[in-house]
Amino acid sequence: MQTRAELPPDLRRRFRTGRAALDLVHTGGEGELAAWELVHTVDELRQWVSLLLELDDLAADRSDLPALRALRAAVTRAAYGLAAGKPLQPDDVAALNAAAAEPPLAPVLARDGTVAYAAEPTARAALSTLARDAIDLFAGPLASRIRVCAAEDCGLLFVDTSRPGHRRWCSMQRCGNLAKVRKYRQS
């Protein structure tokens, strides 16, 4: 099981949104996002959901793939919509609520001060946890801080936690610097 730090840099930057639910969006999707799809199989579902929620292992089967894709599609539409100043759509709200209604992962405090889980985590519990994270984000004070990277060739989502709320890029190290270099070369 890889950790985020062990991912190649081009992949690692997709998963720095500040929220696990937004990181789920960056595992792929339909339409334009299909080119970035990371979850084709049950093993990949285990790998990526475990990475997003920092789990050691995850019980999953083939029926969990459509559930993941449905949740991811709802989170994707809702997040990009909110970033554009649009209201949540009823179908997306229903999909999020349905996924969140499943029992979530049950965290426990480990002796070393880290979070562990009381039972073997299941994909459905993990998806419920991701749906609850999305609901918390979309209904909370950070909903108006969901942004799309301003770089022409990026488009990743992130939560702007800067104090003034004017962050433009998913990563200053990559997209911000590239934009500044382009602007400098054009002048």
C-alpha positions, 0 to 999 in steps of 0.5 A, a space after each residue: 500500500 502506497 502512501 501519498 508521499 510515495 506517489 510519483 509527483 505528477 500523481 501526488 499533486 492530484 491529491 492535495 485538495 485539502 479534503 478527501 471528498 475532493 481527492 476522490 474527484 481526482 481519481 477520474 470520472 466520465 467524459 474529459 475525466 475518463 483520461 485520468 481514470 485510476 479506478 478500473 478494478 476492485 483492487 484499484 478501488 481498494 488501493 485508491 480509497 485506502 490511500 484517500 482515507 489512509 486505511 491499511 486495508 479495505 474489503 471490497 467487491 465488484 458491486 462497490 465499483 458502480 457505487 464509487 463511480 456514482 458517488 464520485 460523479 455526484 461529488 464532481 458535479 457538485 464541487 465544480 458547480 459550487 466553484 462556479 457559484 451554482 447551487 447544488 442539483 437535486 440528483 447530486 444531493 440525493 446521491 450524496 445523502 444515499 451514500 452517507 446513509 450507509 454506516 461510515 467507518 468507525 474511527 478509534 484512537 490508537 495507543 500511539 495517538 493515531 486513528 485506527 478503525 474498530 473493524 475491518 473497513 469495507 468499501 461501502 463504509 469508506 464511501 459513506 465516510 467520503 460522502 459525509 466529508 462532501 456533505 460537511 464541505 458543501 454545507 459548511 463555511 468552506 463551500 464558498 472556498 472551493 476553487 478550480 485551479 486557474 492554470 490553463 492546463 490544470 483544472 484541479 479542485 482545491 479548498 482555498 484555506 488562505 486567509 484572504 481567500 484569493 488563492 488561484 492555483 492548486 499548487 504554487 510550486 507547479 501551476 503557480 510557478 508555470 503561470 508566472 513563467 508564462 507571463 514573464 516570457 510573454 512580456 
